[in-house]
Amino acid sequence: MKIKKGINYTMVFAGALLLFTASFLEYPEIGLGSGFILLMAGVYRISLRTGDALRAHSDNSSDESI
């Protein structure tokens, strides 16, 4: 599980890095596009993991209140 978390944050970092350095590439449009795709994919995957953890926590807390 820790490896997947690291991959998600690496995707976000690589995407942001590509967005900031795209003007130095030969084809900046490709750098901007791939950077945006990596950034959004990483953020989406991180949000899925956070949602699962919050959902699991709310399921456990609702069972304890009975």
GROMACS elastic network, one bead per residue, 0.5 to 0.9 nm:
[ bonds ]
;  ai    aj funct       b0    kb
    1     4     6  0.53570   500
    1     5     6  0.64578   500
    1     6     6  0.88378   500
    2     5     6  0.50643   500
    2     6     6  0.62539   500
    2     7     6  0.87013   500
    3     6     6  0.50931   500
    3     7     6  0.62398   500
    3     8     6  0.87445   500
    4     7     6  0.50224   500
    4     8     6  0.62747   500
    4     9     6  0.87891   500
    5     8     6  0.52102   500
    5     9     6  0.64530   500
    5    10     6  0.86118   500
    5    45     6  0.88446   500
    5    46     6  0.74826   500
    5    49     6  0.84725   500
    6     9     6  0.52446   500
    6    10     6  0.60206   500
    6    11     6  0.85810   500
    7    11     6  0.61179   500
    7    12     6  0.87066   500
    7    42     6  0.81252   500
    8    11     6  0.51440   500
    8    12     6  0.64552   500
    8    13     6  0.87632   500
    8    41     6  0.81134   500
    8    43     6  0.74137   500
    8    44     6  0.88639   500
    8    45     6  0.64476   500
    8    46     6  0.62594   500
    9    12     6  0.50735   500
    9    13     6  0.61651   500
    9    14     6  0.85304   500
    9    42     6  0.64655   500
    9    43     6  0.80593   500
    9    46     6  0.77148   500
   10    13     6  0.50448   500
   10    14     6  0.59343   500
   10    15     6  0.83572   500
   10    42     6  0.77753   500
   11    14     6  0.51462   500
   11    15     6  0.59631   500
   11    16     6  0.85240   500
   11    38     6  0.55232   500
   11    39     6  0.61567   500
   11    40     6  0.87029   500
   11    41     6  0.73988   500
   11    42     6  0.50962   500
   11    43     6  0.83323   500
   12    15     6  0.51696   500
   12    16     6  0.61849   500
   12    17     6  0.85388   500
   12    35     6  0.87438   500
   12    38     6  0.62993   500
   12    40     6  0.73636   500
   12    41     6  0.76882   500
   12    43     6  0.64419   500
   13    16     6  0.52048   500
   13    17     6  0.60658   500
   13    18     6  0.86027   500
   13    38     6  0.86200   500
   13    39     6  0.72639   500
   13    42     6  0.86081   500
   14    18     6  0.60991   500
   14    19     6  0.85865   500
   14    35     6  0.70574   500
   14    38     6  0.70296   500
   14    39     6  0.73068   500
   15    18     6  0.51327   500
   15    19     6  0.62214   500
   15    20     6  0.87759   500
   15    32     6  0.86591   500
   15    34     6  0.71604   500
   15    36     6  0.59525   500
   15    37     6  0.71457   500
   15    40     6  0.80226   500
   15    42     6  0.83104   500
   16    19     6  0.50532   500
   16    20     6  0.63344   500
   16    21     6  0.86581   500
   16    35     6  0.62469   500
   16    36     6  0.75336   500
   16    38     6  0.81485   500
   16    39     6  0.61767   500
   17    20     6  0.52848   500
   17    21     6  0.61266   500
   17    22     6  0.83194   500
   17    35     6  0.73158   500
   18    21     6  0.51563   500
   18    22     6  0.55368   500
   18    31     6  0.58599   500
   18    32     6  0.66003   500
   18    33     6  0.89321   500
   18    34     6  0.74862   500
   18    36     6  0.80747   500
   18    38     6  0.88958   500
   19    22     6  0.54643   500
   19    23     6  0.83685   500
   19    31     6  0.66696   500
   19    32     6  0.52021   500
   19    33     6  0.82000   500
   19    34     6  0.83029   500
   19    35     6  0.51466   500
   19    36     6  0.67773   500
   19    39     6  0.88473   500
   20    23     6  0.74793   500
   20    32     6  0.83541   500
   20    35     6  0.87049   500
   21    24     6  0.57213   500
   21    25     6  0.73247   500
   21    28     6  0.85209   500
   21    31     6  0.78403   500
   21    32     6  0.86144   500
   22    25     6  0.54266   500
   22    26     6  0.85454   500
   22    27     6  0.78358   500
   22    29     6  0.74326   500
   22    30     6  0.79293   500
   22    32     6  0.57541   500
   22    35     6  0.82244   500
   23    26     6  0.79951   500
   23    27     6  0.80076   500
   23    28     6  0.51816   500
   23    29     6  0.84874   500
   23    31     6  0.79835   500
   23    32     6  0.84562   500
   24    27     6  0.84391   500
   24    28     6  0.70822   500
   25    28     6  0.53612   500
   25    29     6  0.88853   500
   25    30     6  0.86836   500
   25    31     6  0.70638   500
   26    31     6  0.89859   500
   27    30     6  0.57604   500
   27    31     6  0.68482   500
   28    31     6  0.50080   500
   28    32     6  0.60989   500
   28    33     6  0.85289   500
   29    32     6  0.50923   500
   29    33     6  0.60448   500
   29    34     6  0.85252   500
   30    33     6  0.51090   500
   30    34     6  0.60219   500
   30    35     6  0.82546   500
   31    34     6  0.53518   500
   31    35     6  0.58216   500
   31    36     6  0.84003   500
   32    35     6  0.51040   500
   32    36     6  0.60268   500
   32    37     6  0.85522   500
   33    36     6  0.52307   500
   33    37     6  0.61972   500
   33    38     6  0.86624   500
   34    37     6  0.50339   500
   34    38     6  0.60855   500
   34    39     6  0.84649   500
   35    38     6  0.52021   500
   35    39     6  0.60379   500
   35    40     6  0.85617   500
   36    39     6  0.50980   500
   36    40     6  0.60646   500
   36    41     6  0.84224   500
   37    40     6  0.53212   500
   37    41     6  0.59914   500
   37    42     6  0.84978   500
   38    41     6  0.51769   500
   38    42     6  0.60655   500
   38    43     6  0.85709   500
   39    42     6  0.52802   500
   39    43     6  0.62110   500
   39    44     6  0.85721   500
   40    43     6  0.51057   500
   40    44     6  0.59731   500
   40    45     6  0.85371   500
   41    44     6  0.50880   500
   41    45     6  0.61470   500
   41    46     6  0.85779   500
   42    45     6  0.51882   500
   42    46     6  0.61324   500
   42    47     6  0.85696   500
   43    46     6  0.51012   500
   43    47     6  0.61162   500
   43    48     6  0.86540   500
   44    47     6  0.51116   500
   44    48     6  0.62702   500
   44    49     6  0.88349   500
   45    48     6  0.50855   500
   45    49     6  0.64242   500
   45    50     6  0.87327   500
   46    49     6  0.52405   500
   46    50     6  0.62660   500
   46    51     6  0.86335   500
   47    50     6  0.50369   500
   47    51     6  0.60374   500
   47    52     6  0.86065   500
   48    51     6  0.50965   500
   48    52     6  0.62593   500
   48    53     6  0.87184   500
   49    52     6  0.51682   500
   49    53     6  0.63031   500
   49    54     6  0.86907   500
   50    53     6  0.51508   500
   50    54     6  0.61557   500
   50    55     6  0.85080   500
   51    54     6  0.51194   500
   51    55     6  0.59722   500
   51    56     6  0.84833   500
   52    55     6  0.50877   500
   52    56     6  0.60642   500
   52    57     6  0.85037   500
   53    56     6  0.51689   500
   53    57     6  0.61294   500
   53    58     6  0.86609   500
   54    57     6  0.50184   500
   54    58     6  0.61436   500
   54    59     6  0.85873   500
   55    58     6  0.51453   500
   55    59     6  0.61680   500
   55    60     6  0.86651   500
   56    59     6  0.51071   500
   56    60     6  0.62590   500
   56    61     6  0.86798   500
   57    60     6  0.51905   500
   57    61     6  0.61908   500
   57    62     6  0.86622   500
   58    61     6  0.50953   500
   58    62     6  0.60908   500
   58    63     6  0.86774   500
   59    62     6  0.53112   500
   59    63     6  0.64458   500
   59    64     6  0.89482   500
   60    63     6  0.53453   500
   60    64     6  0.65391   500
   61    64     6  0.52393   500
   61    65     6  0.66366   500
   62    65     6  0.54327   500
   62    66     6  0.71956   500
   63    66     6  0.58048   500
